[in-house]
Amino acid sequence: MNHLCKPWEHRLSRRAWLGGMSAAGTAVAGGLPFEAVLGDELAKAKKQVLFVWIDGGMSQYESWDPKINSQFGGPFRAIQTSVSGIEVCELMPRTAKIMQHLCVVRGMCTQDNSHSAGVPRIQRGDPKNRGVTYPFFGSAVAKLIGNQGTGLPAYVSVKPGSSGFIYQDAGFLGPQFGAVAFGDGKPPENMARPESVSEADEELRQSLRIKADERYRLRRRPGSAEANGYVFESARELMRQQSLFDLSKVDPRDRERYGNHEFGRHMLLARRMLETGITFVKVTNYGWDTHGDNFNGHASLMPRYDQAFASMVEDLHERGMLDNVLVITMSEFGRTPRINGHVGRDHFPEAWSLAMTGRGVKRGLTVGKTNAKGTAVEGDAYDIGHMFHTWFSALGIESAKVQYDNHGQPLPIAHEEMHAVKEVLA
Amino acid sequence: MTPELKAKFTLKPSKKPLDLPQQFVSACFSPTGVFLLAGSMEGTVGRWNVLLEKPEPELAEKPALTGLTSWVSTCVCLPDGKLAAGADSFGNLACWSYCDDGGEPVWKVANAHDGWIREVIVSPDGQKLATCGRDGRVVFWSTDGQLQAEIKVGGDLSVMRFAPDGKSLFVGSLEGKVSQWDVASSAKVRDFDAGVLFKPDRLQDVGGIRSMAVSPDGAMLLVGGTQPVNGGNVQGKPTALAFEVATGELKKKKEFGETGDVYVTDFEWHPDGCWLISTSGNPGQGKFLCWRVEDEQPLFETKLSNCHAVRPHPSGKWLALLTTNANSNGNGKVVDKDGQYRGNSSPLVVMTFPG
């Protein structure tokens, strides 16, 4: 049996993209309006999330949980961070300097060691099987918090490759809560109003569209009509915010700090999106499935990650935005302790790490630990359900009480047998 | 390629590989072939007596050489028959008197490089050592550990070789650069275009120079690696490039397998005019080959699980290949019969020359 990943496992197909676009335009959200029972507190302050998705599986040994001088420790040194007693791999020197802002969870133990099942399972919070497809965390936040009056999409994704509307992320919540994806950090095509169309003509067109919407609404379920209107309104607001995507207008020193590479540019765009007020920004970085040549691979990948991630956290801190923005950086799993014949590490969900900072999170600490060789979690192990509870709590959402209403079916927003990790919460 | 020559390089594997108990990343024989040293992933250099009187080579374990930490990616025996040098991925360089029972180094230079030392080699006259590594430096050392000179080459320096006359040094990097340097003046002589072995992917850099050798007459430089297709799980055809040293001209490009076979990991010269070559790719995939630059087809080829190095025994009767055990990969927790998490090992495959 070949355990190696195929390239297409990491790709969004054109068919899926087209399907998403079609769903965004025409699909029915599927029933009654969704009602989440949210506390008053939620409405008061702006809450945002930056979700940095390291697709393929970052090695915990070569990042957050080095095990030097051990059987599986690998060739790299550990370095001291800005927090006494916490060390990280030498491949992340800039992140080491901002450890006072970070909370590293070293006790992750999850259930799935394949990409195809693991990626959605992790990003949907791996709830109990209720016969429905749960939303990705981004879609959940889009539903529970919304766009907070910006008019912009509540959930956007900056990723390599193609653009589109990733309705699949929303699961049973319906397409309105899917991700608007900006492939290669570019704005959607044909976003600008053509010069041949005057502003007045554009307004006329929109009023016609709104009337058509109203007629559409009369013959459709309310959720469906809302999704339709939402897509149009978001597109219009994006047309007004086009300068967001023009990184040439950004201070060159910022471009330098984030790095002249794909991930750096995407992270810089993400910062601008957070500054604009978008609720949930996901940045995806590919290429981490290092079954072969893991160490040279991480030696090349980690500095780019380190540069852009540390710059982002520094900037959010300097702007006072860490009080509002919950920052999460993670993969679908870690990588195996044992080093295979291709000098690579394979998939390892049994003991791995993620990191977070910002809103509602204690800073300058590690939570959970692995044994001396990194082969197992020692003490409390945390599944992704624990993290969903923790993240919702950090955002002020009472995850044990708040429920989704799926056509009258109440559904917990996170695994009901798990709980928030108190050590993480401020 | 004559039938006689082909027969001469039709090697036979021993019945059972020599079992090295842990994972090793480098190996060398002493000049007399009595000792085998191997650098581990755990900061030690394993040491064995090679029992030459047995029908097939056997090993008797001796106390390991200590003083280094982390991966001992490189080790070499000096021609004096007494000293061996090794270096680790934390930047430390050490030298041992390997015939003595004790395992402590006779000298050690802590932080000889900033981080991973990829290679330590000895000059043809045995009078100096050279090291290179991730910090982009080549450093020359006396055999008693004194720093003599330094060349700032730049890049992540992965491999190097002295010319047979010791006057120049060839250096390769993970960025796919190959250059020749004059040892006396530290001046660059020329570059060689090995760019085909490197891919500056939008996500990560892939490939680079993984192996190198100079022909005994100094006329030809061989560099090896892969033609990278993608990063992550690196794939590509194992490839050797043969350059004319005098002009820097590429004389031959030779592929030794398919994309899953990935890297040419090592070259060694056989005095009968043939290169001994190892390759390592996806877990379980690897080869040992005997090949002459003038031929299209190898004289001999056999599949082995992930060959990381080929070491001819000084007797000329056999050679050893540093491999990784079969079934070395797999997702999730793999445990042995006692429930312990299972690591991998490095079987040393012995191949015997006919006659």
Interface residues (C-beta under 8 A of the other chain):
Chain A: H3 L4 C5 P7 G56 I68 N69 S70 Q71 F72 G73 G74 P75 F76 R77 E90 N113 S114 P160 H261 E262 F263 N285 Y286 G287 W288 D289 T290 H291 G292 D293 N296 G297 A299 S300 L301 R304 T336 P337 R338 I339 N340 G341 H342 V343 G344 D346 H347 F348 P349 E350 K373 T375 A376
Chain B: Q22 Q23 M41 E42 G43 T69 S70 W71 S73 S89 F90 G115 W116 R134 D156 L174 D201 R202 L203 Q204 D205 V206 G208 N230 G231 G232 N233 V234 Q235 V262 S280 G281 N282 P283 G284 Q285 G286 S305 N306 T323 T324 N325 S328 N329 G330 N331 G332 K333 V334 Y341 R342 G343 N344
